[in-house]
Each structure stands twice: as structure tokens, then as C-alpha cells.
Amino acid sequence: MSLTGTPFFVALIVATVLMVVGTLVLWAKMRGPQALRWLARLVMIMLCQLTAIGVVAVWINSSYGLYASWSDLLGTDTNNNTIAMPGPPVARAKFNKATQDGVLDTYFRGAHSKLSGQVVVWTPPQYNQPKYRDYRFPVILMLHGVPGSPMSWLEGGSIPSAFQKLMDQRVTHPFLLVMPVVNPGGVDTDCSNLPDRQVATWLSDDVPDLVRHNFRTIDNAKGWGVMGYSTGGFCAAKLPIQYPHVFAAGAALDPDPLTGDPTVIRNTAERDANAPTTLVREALDTVNIFVATSMQDRLSPAVSMERFAQAAENSPVRVKTLLLSKGGHNFTTWGREYVPAFGFLSKQLEAPQPPPKAKPKPKSSKGHEPVPPLHAADVGGASGAGDPAGAGGTADTPTGAKETNDAAGTAGR
């Protein structure tokens, strides 16, 4: 019976109910010496507790994708071979409509990586407005941490409501927010292509294929960016460097150490080859990376961010860093980084674009001009940036904010 399957979850619920009912029925019917009766009652109480805890644990595991299988839970999954993951191809993937917070979600199998997983998509209000029906929109891939799932952005990160708020405050122009699973099958590779699991291909090839097939998107790299927190932040720092023809910019919020995690990729050569600090030294293309962390975040040390920025100094990669004076490794801190992160991506990536015109058309008889590109200044009704917290936190004054090779100016408002 699958660890993440519905039958196992239902069986645990039934077992919990039976344990509670059995305890109530048998409590007063116990026979024998008093010590034996008390021991039997203690065992019944413990069984009730264990089954109840099991229900909660399985529910949490299914919600956040902590363990994909029994072998994954028990540590016996050596991942020596690529798992054959089923799922519909791009052409047959169906998005469920009107889910939580108006997002769409689907499950599909990538043609190139052969991996399968969930993808959640949010479209800005302008996407469905008649006057923008022919516009193509820029995309931000939103990468979650591990453990976690695409739904972590909604449940913990206040996405898309926090992003909608920033649009209303004219901090950012509209983007399609695409939240794919970063560890298909529950196996974390730090978004890297390893011999037995092509996760970088999943994120840089298969997921963009899915989005382009179903939504109006800008086709070139200037219309695509990446943003992530924790493990997703590590990925957001490296994917634009590895795939500059796909992503022109990335924003890493409190990323895992940018030299790589030996517990994720044990082979030293493979780990170094996929570490942002190594990749940036060898970069040949210009991309823009924003990295933020907190002085109090022990899981995302400031020294790692600083070394990454130093490694980029002699490369075409332009890095902007932000160091907060306080904050832990959590959504309260990441929410305070939304304003500079989304502002940075809005400056580096194209605004929604009208369709190209073969020939200039004269004004209509009613005198209407063609609708121009949809920039941040065109969005919302507020003139200022308002509350900088984005997701409900309170932003403090950044400590040690720094630019490296960044010709674009200050991120945010």
C-alpha cells in the first residue's frame, strides 16, 4: 500500500476510529489482576495515540511531499535508476480551474526529463481582460524549498495575494506565476541534472513547454525569470546561469549555501559542477541575479552570498545582494524580501507585450490608440509602494545592501 496513496490514509483513519471505540467498549470489561488491567488500558491508550499521530503525519507528508515512498521514508531508496514516472504528456495535461486562490494546477510528464509532477499556475487579472486578450505575458518560475511543495507558496507565502498587492502598489508589472515541484518523485537533486534524474531539464525545458502550450507567454529569455526560497533559492541562483537562453534573471531568497549540499549530491565533482559559485566563474552569458538573506539565518549564511557575489565580479553575470539585519529561515523573512525581489525581476524582465503589428494601423474612427505594453506604472490605483512587507511581515532597513556588476539600478521602489 503506497505511503502517499488515499487507501493507506483512509485505512489509518478507520484504524484510529476502531481503536477509540474499542477502548471505550473494553475499558470497564478488563478482567484479571489490577496491574494487568492497567497495563492493558495503557496499551489501548498508546494505540489510540499512535494511530491518531499516524493520520496527522500521513496528511502532512501528502500535503508537503516530504517522503514519496516507503523506501524514501526508511532510507532504503538508493536512487540508482531513474524511476519510470507516469503522467499525461504536455498535449493532454488538463488544468483544474477555480482551485485555491484562483490558481490552476495540473500534473504532467515531461517529454525530455521523463519526470512527472505537479505544476500550479496563477494568471494576473489583466491576462483575462478583453483589452489584453492578445498580449503575451512574462513568466516567473516560483521554486519551493525541500521539504515543501508548490502549494507551500500559497499556504505559507501568501502567494498570489501578496503579489497582487505588489501589483496594486505598482512595485511590479504583471507576471504569470508558475509553481512547479522541484523534486519530482520526492527526490531532491538541488535542481540538477544527475545521471539518473534530470531535474534541471524538467525545470528549464519541460515546465516551460507546458506553460507555453497552455498560456500566452513571451517567447524569449527576457520574458522568463526564476524566484525561489531555501533550496528553491539555490535553484534560482543557478538555473539562469546554466540556461541563459531560457531565463534572463533569478531571485534567490535565503538560498541554501551556494557551494552545494554534500548530503544532496554526494559526488564532489557533480556537486561542484552544479554549484552556483562554481558556475558563475565560468559563465559566458549576461544574466541578472538577486540574492538576499538575513544575518540571523544560519541555514543561509551571509558569507555564502558574499562569496557568490565575489565570484561573479569577473564574469558577465550581474549580481545584486541584500542582507537583512534580522530574520529566520521562514516565510516571515522571505515575505519581507518580496518587494526588492519582485521589483528586481520586474526591472530585468519584459512587461506584457502586445502582438507585433505587420503594418502600423491608423487610428480608428473613434480615435482609439493601440494599447501600449503593460508596465508596473500602469497597474493598480496606488501611487506609492505602501506596505513593504508584501506577505504580512514588517521590512527592516537592509544592512549591507550591495550591488555587483548591476547596471540596472536599485531593485524595488
C-alpha positions as CSV (number, residue, x, y, z in Angstrom):
1,M,0.0,0.0,0.0
2,S,1.5,3.3,-1.1
3,L,2.7,5.7,1.6
4,T,1.1,8.7,-0.2
5,G,-2.0,6.8,-1.5
6,T,-5.6,7.5,-0.4
7,P,-6.2,3.9,0.6
8,F,-3.5,4.0,3.2
9,F,-4.7,7.3,4.6
10,V,-8.3,6.0,4.8
11,A,-7.1,2.8,6.5
12,L,-5.3,4.8,9.2
13,I,-8.5,6.9,9.8
14,V,-10.5,3.7,10.1
15,A,-7.9,2.2,12.5
16,T,-8.0,5.3,14.7
17,V,-11.8,5.2,15.0
18,L,-11.7,1.4,15.8
19,M,-9.0,1.9,18.4
20,V,-11.1,4.7,20.2
21,V,-14.3,2.7,20.0
22,G,-12.6,-0.5,21.2
23,T,-11.0,1.4,24.1
24,L,-14.4,2.8,25.2
25,V,-16.1,-0.6,24.9
26,L,-13.3,-2.7,26.6
27,W,-12.2,-0.2,29.3
28,A,-14.6,-1.5,32.0
29,K,-14.6,-5.1,30.9
30,M,-11.0,-5.9,31.6
31,R,-10.5,-8.9,33.9
32,G,-7.6,-10.2,35.8
33,P,-5.1,-8.7,38.3
34,Q,-5.2,-4.9,38.7
35,A,-1.7,-4.5,37.3
36,L,-2.6,-6.5,34.2
37,R,-5.8,-4.4,33.7
38,W,-3.9,-1.1,34.0
39,L,-1.2,-2.4,31.5
40,A,-3.9,-3.4,29.0
41,R,-5.6,0.0,29.3
42,L,-2.2,1.8,28.9
43,V,-1.6,-0.3,25.7
44,M,-5.0,0.7,24.3
45,I,-4.3,4.4,25.0
46,M,-1.0,4.2,23.3
47,L,-2.5,2.5,20.2
48,C,-5.1,5.3,20.0
49,Q,-2.4,7.9,20.2
50,L,-0.2,6.1,17.6
51,T,-2.9,5.8,15.0
52,A,-4.1,9.4,15.5
53,I,-0.5,10.6,15.1
54,G,-0.2,8.4,12.0
55,V,-3.2,10.1,10.4
56,V,-1.7,13.6,11.0
57,A,1.7,12.5,9.9
58,V,0.5,11.0,6.6
59,W,-1.7,14.1,6.0
60,I,1.3,16.4,6.5
61,N,3.5,14.2,4.3
62,S,0.9,14.1,1.5
63,S,0.5,17.9,1.7
64,Y,4.1,18.8,1.6
65,G,5.7,15.9,-0.3
66,L,8.2,15.1,2.5
67,Y,8.6,11.4,1.5
68,A,7.5,9.9,-1.8
69,S,7.5,6.2,-0.8
70,W,8.2,3.7,2.0
71,S,11.8,3.2,0.7
72,D,12.2,7.0,0.8
73,L,11.0,7.2,4.4
74,L,13.1,4.3,5.5
75,G,16.2,5.5,3.7
76,T,16.5,2.4,1.5
77,D,15.9,4.2,-1.8
78,T,19.4,4.3,-3.3
79,N,18.0,6.1,-6.4
80,N,20.4,4.1,-8.6
81,N,18.0,4.1,-11.5
82,T,15.6,6.7,-12.9
83,I,12.1,5.9,-11.8
84,A,9.6,5.5,-14.5
85,M,7.1,8.2,-13.6
86,P,3.7,8.1,-15.3
87,G,1.6,11.0,-16.3
88,P,0.0,12.7,-19.3
89,P,2.2,14.5,-21.8
90,V,2.0,18.2,-22.4
91,A,-0.7,18.0,-25.1
92,R,-3.0,16.1,-22.8
93,A,-2.3,17.8,-19.4
94,K,-5.5,19.4,-18.1
95,F,-5.5,22.3,-15.7
96,N,-8.1,22.3,-12.9
97,K,-9.8,25.6,-12.7
98,A,-11.0,27.7,-9.8
99,T,-8.8,26.0,-7.2
100,Q,-7.5,27.7,-4.0
101,D,-6.9,31.5,-4.5
102,G,-7.9,31.2,-8.2
103,V,-4.9,29.3,-9.2
104,L,-4.8,26.5,-11.8
105,D,-3.0,23.2,-11.3
106,T,-2.1,20.1,-13.3
107,Y,0.1,17.0,-13.3
108,F,2.1,16.0,-16.3
109,R,5.1,14.0,-17.6
110,G,7.9,15.9,-19.3
111,A,8.9,14.7,-22.7
112,H,12.6,15.4,-22.2
113,S,13.3,14.6,-18.5
114,K,10.7,11.7,-18.3
115,L,9.8,13.1,-14.9
116,S,6.3,13.8,-13.7
117,G,5.0,16.3,-11.2
118,Q,2.5,19.0,-10.1
119,V,2.6,22.5,-11.6
120,V,0.5,25.3,-10.2
121,V,-0.2,28.5,-12.3
122,W,-1.6,31.8,-11.4
123,T,-2.6,34.3,-14.1
124,P,-2.8,38.1,-13.3
125,P,-6.2,39.7,-13.7
126,Q,-5.0,41.5,-16.8
127,Y,-4.5,38.2,-18.6
128,N,-8.2,37.6,-18.9
129,Q,-9.2,41.2,-19.6
130,P,-10.6,41.8,-23.1
131,K,-8.2,44.6,-24.0
132,Y,-5.2,42.4,-23.2
133,R,-6.6,39.2,-24.8
134,D,-3.8,39.2,-27.5
135,Y,-1.0,40.1,-25.1
136,R,1.9,37.8,-24.2
137,F,2.9,37.8,-20.6
138,P,6.3,37.3,-18.8
139,V,6.7,34.3,-16.5
140,I,8.3,33.7,-13.1
141,L,9.0,30.2,-12.1
142,M,8.4,30.1,-8.3
143,L,10.5,27.3,-6.7
144,H,9.7,26.0,-3.3
145,G,12.1,24.6,-0.7
146,V,12.7,21.0,0.4
147,P,10.8,19.7,2.2
148,G,7.9,21.5,0.6
149,S,5.6,21.6,-2.4
150,P,4.2,24.1,-4.9
151,M,1.3,24.7,-2.5
152,S,3.8,26.0,0.1
153,W,3.8,29.3,-1.8
154,L,0.1,29.5,-1.3
155,E,-0.2,28.2,2.3
156,G,2.9,29.8,3.8
157,G,4.0,32.5,1.3
158,S,0.7,34.3,0.8
159,I,1.1,33.9,-3.0
160,P,-0.7,35.1,-5.1
161,S,-2.4,37.7,-2.8
162,A,1.0,39.2,-1.8
163,F,2.0,39.5,-5.4
164,Q,-1.4,41.0,-6.3
165,K,-0.8,43.6,-3.5
166,L,2.6,44.5,-5.1
167,M,1.0,44.9,-8.5
168,D,-1.6,47.2,-6.9
169,Q,1.2,49.2,-5.4
170,R,3.0,49.4,-8.7
171,V,6.1,47.6,-7.4
172,T,5.9,45.1,-10.3
173,H,4.2,44.6,-13.6
174,P,2.0,41.5,-14.2
175,F,3.6,38.1,-14.4
176,L,2.3,34.6,-14.8
177,L,3.4,32.8,-11.6
178,V,4.3,29.2,-12.3
179,M,5.0,26.9,-9.3
180,P,6.4,23.5,-10.3
181,V,7.5,20.8,-8.0
182,V,11.3,21.0,-7.7
183,N,11.8,17.4,-6.5
184,P,9.7,15.1,-8.7
185,G,9.1,11.8,-7.0
186,G,10.3,13.3,-3.8
187,V,14.0,13.1,-4.8
188,D,16.0,16.3,-4.2
189,T,18.9,17.0,-6.6
190,D,19.2,20.7,-6.0
191,C,17.5,21.2,-9.4
192,S,20.5,19.5,-11.1
193,N,20.8,17.0,-13.9
194,L,22.3,13.8,-12.5
195,P,22.9,10.6,-14.4
196,D,19.7,9.1,-13.1
197,R,17.4,12.1,-12.7
198,Q,17.2,15.1,-15.0
199,V,15.6,17.8,-12.7
200,A,17.3,20.7,-14.4
201,T,15.8,19.6,-17.7
202,W,12.4,19.2,-16.0
203,L,12.5,22.9,-14.9
204,S,14.2,24.5,-17.9
205,D,12.6,22.5,-20.7
206,D,9.6,20.5,-19.7
207,V,7.8,23.0,-17.5
208,P,8.3,25.9,-19.9
209,D,6.9,23.6,-22.7
210,L,3.8,23.0,-20.6
211,V,3.3,26.7,-19.9
212,R,3.9,27.9,-23.5
213,H,1.5,25.2,-24.7
214,N,-1.3,26.4,-22.4
215,F,-0.7,30.2,-21.9
216,R,0.2,33.3,-23.9
217,T,3.8,33.8,-22.9
218,I,6.7,35.9,-24.1
219,D,8.9,33.5,-26.1
220,N,12.4,34.9,-25.4
221,A,14.5,34.7,-22.2
222,K,13.8,38.3,-21.3
223,G,10.3,37.1,-20.6
224,W,11.3,34.3,-18.2
225,G,12.7,34.5,-14.7
226,V,13.1,32.3,-11.6
227,M,12.5,33.0,-7.9
228,G,12.8,30.6,-5.0
229,Y,13.4,30.3,-1.3
230,S,15.8,27.9,0.5
231,T,16.5,25.0,-1.8
232,G,14.4,26.9,-4.4
233,G,16.6,29.9,-3.9
234,F,19.7,27.8,-4.6
235,C,18.0,26.8,-7.9
236,A,17.0,30.3,-8.7
237,A,20.6,31.4,-8.4
238,K,22.0,28.7,-10.7
239,L,19.3,28.0,-13.4
240,P,19.7,31.4,-15.2
241,I,23.5,30.8,-15.3
242,Q,23.1,27.3,-16.7
243,Y,20.3,28.1,-19.0
244,P,20.6,31.8,-20.1
245,H,18.7,31.1,-23.3
246,V,15.6,30.2,-21.1
247,F,15.9,32.5,-18.0
248,A,17.3,36.1,-18.1
249,A,17.1,36.7,-14.3
250,G,16.7,35.0,-11.0
251,A,15.9,36.0,-7.4
252,A,17.2,33.8,-4.6
253,L,15.6,34.3,-1.1
254,D,17.7,32.9,1.7
255,P,19.2,30.2,-0.6
256,D,20.9,27.1,0.7
257,P,24.7,27.5,0.7
258,L,25.7,28.3,-2.9
259,T,28.6,25.9,-2.9
260,G,26.3,22.9,-2.9
261,D,25.0,20.4,-0.3
262,P,27.0,17.2,0.2
263,T,24.0,15.5,1.7
264,V,22.1,16.1,-1.6
265,I,24.8,15.4,-4.2
266,R,27.4,13.2,-2.6
267,N,29.7,13.1,-5.6
268,T,32.1,16.0,-5.2
269,A,32.6,16.6,-8.9
270,E,28.9,16.6,-9.7
271,R,28.2,18.8,-6.7
272,D,30.8,21.4,-7.8
273,A,29.6,21.3,-11.4
274,N,26.1,22.3,-10.2
275,A,27.0,24.8,-7.5
276,P,26.2,28.5,-8.4
277,T,29.5,29.7,-7.0
278,T,31.4,27.4,-9.5
279,L,29.0,28.1,-12.4
280,V,29.2,31.8,-12.1
281,R,33.0,31.8,-12.6
282,E,32.6,30.0,-15.9
283,A,29.6,31.9,-17.1
284,L,29.7,33.3,-20.7
285,D,26.3,35.0,-20.9
286,T,24.8,38.0,-19.2
287,V,22.1,37.3,-16.7
288,N,20.9,39.1,-13.6
289,I,20.8,37.5,-10.2
290,F,19.3,38.9,-6.9
291,V,20.4,37.2,-3.7
292,A,19.0,38.1,-0.3
293,T,19.5,36.6,3.2
294,S,19.4,37.6,6.9
295,M,22.3,37.9,9.3
296,Q,20.4,35.6,11.7
297,D,19.6,32.9,9.1
298,R,22.1,30.1,9.9
299,L,20.8,27.9,7.0
300,S,21.6,30.6,4.5
301,P,24.8,32.2,5.7
302,A,25.7,35.7,4.5
303,V,29.3,34.6,3.7
304,S,27.9,32.2,1.1
305,M,26.1,35.1,-0.6
306,E,29.2,37.3,-0.4
307,R,31.5,34.6,-2.0
308,F,29.0,34.1,-4.8
309,A,29.0,37.9,-5.5
310,Q,32.8,37.9,-5.4
311,A,33.0,35.0,-7.8
312,A,30.7,36.9,-10.2
313,E,32.9,40.1,-10.3
314,N,34.9,39.0,-13.3
315,S,32.0,37.4,-15.1
316,P,29.2,38.7,-17.3
317,V,26.7,37.8,-14.5
318,R,25.4,40.8,-12.7
319,V,24.6,40.2,-9.1
320,K,22.7,42.3,-6.6
321,T,22.8,41.3,-2.9
322,L,20.6,42.3,0.1
323,L,21.5,41.5,3.7
324,L,18.7,41.9,6.3
325,S,19.7,42.6,9.9
326,K,17.3,40.0,11.4
327,G,15.0,37.2,10.4
328,G,15.0,33.4,10.4
329,H,14.7,30.8,7.7
330,N,10.9,31.2,7.2
331,F,8.2,32.9,5.2
332,T,8.2,35.9,7.6
333,T,11.7,36.8,6.4
334,W,11.1,35.8,2.7
335,G,7.9,37.9,2.7
336,R,10.0,40.9,3.7
337,E,12.2,40.2,0.7
338,Y,9.3,40.2,-1.8
339,V,9.4,43.9,-2.6
340,P,13.1,44.0,-3.7
341,A,12.9,40.6,-5.3
342,F,9.8,41.2,-7.4
343,G,10.9,44.7,-8.1
344,F,14.3,43.4,-9.4
345,L,12.7,40.9,-11.7
346,S,10.2,43.5,-12.9
347,K,13.2,45.7,-13.9
348,Q,15.1,42.9,-15.6
349,L,12.3,41.2,-17.4
350,E,9.9,42.4,-20.1
351,A,6.5,43.7,-19.4
352,P,3.4,42.1,-21.0
353,Q,3.7,42.8,-24.8
354,P,1.1,43.5,-27.4
355,P,1.2,41.3,-30.5
356,P,3.5,42.5,-33.2
357,K,1.9,44.5,-36.0
358,A,2.8,43.8,-39.6
359,K,1.9,47.4,-40.6
360,P,1.2,50.5,-38.5
361,K,-2.6,50.9,-38.4
362,P,-4.2,54.4,-38.4
363,K,-6.4,55.5,-35.6
364,S,-10.0,54.1,-35.8
365,S,-12.9,56.4,-36.5
366,K,-13.4,56.6,-32.7
367,G,-9.8,57.7,-32.3
368,H,-8.6,54.8,-30.1
369,E,-4.8,54.3,-29.9
370,P,-3.3,50.8,-29.7
371,V,-2.9,49.6,-26.1
372,P,0.8,50.0,-25.0
373,P,2.9,47.5,-23.1
374,L,1.7,46.9,-19.6
375,H,4.3,48.3,-17.2
376,A,4.3,48.5,-13.5
377,A,3.3,52.1,-13.6
378,D,0.1,51.1,-15.4
379,V,-1.0,48.7,-12.7
380,G,-3.2,49.4,-9.7
381,G,-4.6,52.5,-8.2
382,A,-1.9,53.4,-5.6
383,S,0.9,55.8,-6.5
384,G,3.3,54.7,-3.8
385,A,4.8,51.4,-2.7
386,G,2.7,51.3,0.6
387,D,3.4,48.4,3.0
388,P,6.8,46.9,2.0
389,A,6.1,43.7,3.8
390,G,4.3,42.0,0.9
391,A,3.3,38.9,2.8
392,G,2.4,40.5,6.1
393,G,5.9,40.9,7.6
394,T,7.5,44.2,8.5
395,A,10.6,45.1,6.5
396,D,13.5,46.5,8.4
397,T,16.2,48.7,6.9
398,P,18.5,46.4,4.8
399,T,22.0,46.1,6.2
400,G,24.8,46.0,3.8
401,A,22.7,46.2,0.6
402,K,25.2,45.8,-2.2
403,E,25.3,45.8,-6.0
404,T,27.8,43.9,-8.1
405,N,28.1,44.4,-11.9
406,D,24.5,45.7,-11.8
407,A,23.8,48.3,-14.3
408,A,20.1,48.2,-13.7
409,G,20.0,50.3,-10.6
410,T,18.1,49.7,-7.3
411,A,15.6,46.9,-7.1
412,G,12.1,47.6,-5.9
413,R,10.7,51.0,-5.3
